[in-house]
Amino acid sequence: MSWQVIAAKEFDDAVRSRVLWALVAVVALVMGLTSLVPLLIPEFDASVLMGIGAASEFAAMLVPIVALVAAYLAIAGERESGSLRLLLGLKPARGAVVLGKFVGRSGVVVTGIGIGVLIAGVLAWAVYGELPLAAFLGVLVLTSALGVAFVGIAIGISASTATRARAMTIGIAAYLVLALLWDLVPQGIHLVVVGSFPNGPVPGWFLLLEGLSPSGAYSALVTAVLHASDPSIPGAATLVGGPVPVYAQWWVFALVLAVWTAVPLAVGFTVFRRTDLN
């Protein structure tokens, strides 16, 4: 059995999940509504790009949930139920199992997120009367990439664990650390090094630390896309108050997303390959 066959089956199975599609609906609703937030703040000269930026901040918190829910039981759940032995009885390589499940679940997440972001974009276009296509498509691609990165993390966790409960526990911990609490790391280091919390321009290393999580890298890349579309929107140079160091350029954060996608998969496969399922 090839990884392509496994991926197709994973996609078909996952699209039937009502919980997953309910979360996708939440993403669409929340991103659509938060894109309108700048209109509610009199001090802002609200624009559709500001709305997209506001929506992306919520996407950085919601998309990881969708990806983790879609993928954290892909291997651990079948291993606990015993169906994984049946699958391996069809003689696929264990690498094909991991890759097929990653590709299949990623396909579901990208499809769901794509639908959600497109719905949010239509709402923003209807309210603002415009929708810069290049910026919108850039954010759509980046949001999908964030989802794929967390699918990689979830599949890595699932391949490394033997039970549903353990996979769920590690998945929740990964979400809390990487999507919700990561900002505390650069904030705390800034307090120790500088003697205060950030207020105004920050050092380049602060931007780097913020972007070392998948959600942080996503936010940095979205900022770069929006700034490229409209230079009046603050970019990395504004945040550091001068030239942006090489280690805080956009391509560094693109690499961070790629690493968060590939490394957990590789670790999970290594553990899974050595596991005695008997």
Summary of the structure (lengths in Angstrom):
residues: 278
radius of gyration: 19.9
end to end distance: 20.8
largest distance: 64.0
contacts: 974
relative contact order: 0.14
helix: 78%
strand: 0%
